[in-house]
Amino acid sequence: MPFSKMQGIGNDFVVLDALRGDLPSVDPVALAPLVCERRRGVGGDGILLVERGDTAPFRMRMWNPDGSESEMCGNGLRCAAVLLRERGYASETAEIETGAGVLKVRFIGEDVAVDMGIARLSRGQIGMAGAPEEQFVEADLGEGTLATAVSMGNPHLVVFVDDVDSVDLEPRGRHLERHTVFPQRTNVHFVQVLSPDEVKVRVWERGAGATLACGTGACAVAVAGVETGRLARRATVNLPGGPLTIEVAEDRRVTMTGPAVTVFEGKWGS
């Protein structure tokens, strides 16, 4: 099985190209835990499948290392866009179908800018328990943790802290990922505000654990910062793997800009 190893600011993926016709039939749910294992497999934060779309020329699907499918992945989308450009499927722009809808990407030098759509704040749109129309902004989870929940097509919980480096990431991230108000679990982000246009973030991803970056999470962080009055509408989100530039419009439409590269090409199995 041919694959590309790609990464966007340290968020790395095994990318399968179903567009060129030589990809064998695979079961991503079973394959993801094997391929993403860093000691016995290729290693990665997930599997991306790039194929023909139903409502756009292309579609991207993503599976986490535990085999669960994610609705959306921002860093993965930039990787998929770079694959499309490198293989001649796209040039200056592309439209890619995702679980969060059809998203448009455009290339700016070595960077990829993605129209991530409109952020959602109601419990029903996020997938939270409780009144569907109610928003969860700077609200108490019931244990003294104030947080803001945002959907970028997938669920995110944003927790602002004074010192992000002092956060005990694994126990806190794992606990909040599986908090009872999120029946389908959630991504978790701990955020330290450095200035009105810059933050530092640590990431705990649903189904993957601690990762170097999360593109949709960076968008959710920026939205939460704007909604709580902490951030300007254009901000640099510094993740362990590197920075992303996030812009939040008045209608909460979010644009994410950052790099993605191919690390190597390979073949899995005999």
N, C-alpha and C positions, 0 to 999 in steps of 0.2 A: 504494500500500500504506500504510494508516494505521499509525502507530506512536506510542508514548509514549517520551520520553527521561526516564529515571529514574536516581536515584543514591542510594546508601547510603554515607555518609561518604566520598564522593569516588569510589567504585567505580561507574562509570556504564555504563548499558546502554540499548540500543535494544530496547524491549519490544513484542512483537506479541501482540495479544489475539485468539485464535482462538475465543473464547467467544461473541462477538456476531454471527458469521456473515458479516461483510463482508471477511474477510481472504482475499486471493487465494492460490492455491497457490504456495508458495515453496520454494526449495532453500536451507536455511540454510547448508549447507557452502559453497556458491558465494556466497551473499549476504553472509556475515559479513565477509570481507576487504574488500568494497566499502563496506558500510555503516559498519563500525567505523573506517575510515580517517579520520583527523581533519582532513586537509586537503581531501580530495575527497569525503568521505562525511559522514554525520551525526557520526561520532566516538563511540567507546565501548570499554569493556573486554570487550564481548561482546553477543550477541543472546540475549534471553530469549523463549521461546514459552510462553504461558499457554493451556492447553487443557483439555478434559475429560479426567479420568483414568480408568484402568481399575480401580484399587484404592482410589481416593479421589475426592471430587467434582471435584478439580482436579489438573492436572499441570503442572509447570514443567520445561522443558528449556533448556539453555544451551549456546551455541557460542562458542568463543574467537575472537579476531580472525583467527587463522590457519585457521579453519574446523573445527578439531577440537572434538568435543563433550565437555563436562565432565560428570562424574557428578553433581556437586553444586556449588552456589555459595551461600554463606550470605548475602552482601549481596544477591545476586540474589533469593533467596527472600523477603527482607524487602520488596524492591521489588514482587515478584509479589503478596505479601500486601496491600500498600497499594493496588495496582491493583484487587484483588478488593474491597476495602472501598470505594474511591472510586466504583466502578462498580456497587455494590449487590449484588455476588455473595456477599459475606460481611459480617458485622457485628462480633461480638466475638471470634470464633475462626474458624479454618479449618483443614482438613486438606489438605495438598498432597502429591501423589505426586512423587517425585524419583528420580534414579538411585541414591540412597542409601536409598530406602524412603519410606514415608509419614511426613511430619513435621507436627506440630501447631504452629500459630502462634496467638498471642493478642495483642490490642492493649492497650497500657498508655499511655493518653494519645496522644502523638505517636510513641511508640516501639512497636516490635514485638518481642515475646519469642518465641523459637523453641526448641522442644525439638529439639535437633540429633541426638538419638539417642546411642548409646554409642560412645565412641572405641575404636578397635581398635589393638593394638600389635604383633600378630604379623606377620612378614614376608609370610605368605601372604595375610592380609587387607589388607595395605597394597599388595601388588603388587610386592614386592621380590624380587630373586634371593636364593637361599639356603634354608636349612631353613625350611619353611613355619610351624612352630610357634615358631620363635625370635623373641624380641623384640630390637629395636634401640634401646636406651635408653642414652644417654650412651656411645655406642660410636664406635670409630675407623673412619672411612671408608677408612683406608689411606693417608692423605696428611697425617696430623696434625690433621685436623678432627674434633672430637668432636661428635656430633649425635644427635638422637632422632627417630625416624620414627613418625608417627601417621597413621591413616586416619580421616577424618571422612566416609567415603563416597568420598573422593578422597585421593590421597597427599600427605603433607606431610613436609618435612624441616626440623627446628628446630635452629638453631645459636645457642648462647648466646655472647655476646661481651662484652668489657669496655666498648667504646665503639662503639655501632651507627653513629654518624655517620661513623666512620673507615673503614667497610667499603666497599671498591670494588665496588659492588653489581652492575653489569652483568657483568663478567667472572666474578666468583665465583658469582653467581646462575645465569648461563647454564651454567657448567661443572657445578654441582651439579644443576641441573634435568635434565641429560642424563647424569648419572653412570651407570656401567654397572650398578650394583645396582638401578636403576629402569628396567626395559625399556620402560615406558610413560611415562617421564619423571615429574617430581615438582614440586610447588610448594616454594619455598624461603623460609625466614624467618630473619632475623638479629635476635637479641633481646638487649636490655640490661635487666637487672633493676634497677629503681629502688628497690623496697621489696618486702616479701613480698606486697603486694597491688597492685603496679603495675609494668608493663613498657613499654618503648618498642620498636617493631618496624619493620623495613623489609622490604618484600615483593618477591619475584620470583615471578610466577605462571607456571605452565606454559602455554605457548601465547599468553601476553600480555606477558610481560616485567615490568618495574617498574610497579607500580600503587600507587594511594593507599591501598588497603585490600583485605583478603581476609577474609571472615567465617569460612569454615571454617578458614582459617589462624590466625585469632585463637583459635579453639577449640583447635586443635592446639597452639598456643603455651601456652595455659593448662594443657592436659593434660600437656605435656612439663615445664612448671614444677612441677606437682604431683608427677609421677613422679620427678623428680630432686631434690625437696625444696627447690626455690627459691621456690615460690609457695604461698600459701593457696588454699583451694578457691574463693574468690570473688575475682576480680581485675579491675582495669581494664587493658585492652590498648590502648595508645595507638598508633594507626597514623598514617601521614602525613595521612590524610584526616579523622581524628578518633578518639574513643574508643569502644570497645565494652565492655560488662560481660559477663564470662564466669563461669559457675558450673560447677564440676565436682563431681558427687556421688561417693559412695564407690564406686559401681559404674561410674564413668566416664561416666555420662550427663551430657551437656553442655547447658546453656541459654545462649543468646546473646541479648542485649538491646541494641537500638540503633535509630536512626532510618532512614527511607527517605522520599524525596519525589519527586513528579513535577516535572520541570523545565519541559517543554513538550510539546505534541502536534504531530505533523507528518504529512506524507505523502511517501513515497519513490516516485520515478518519476512517469510521466505518467498 
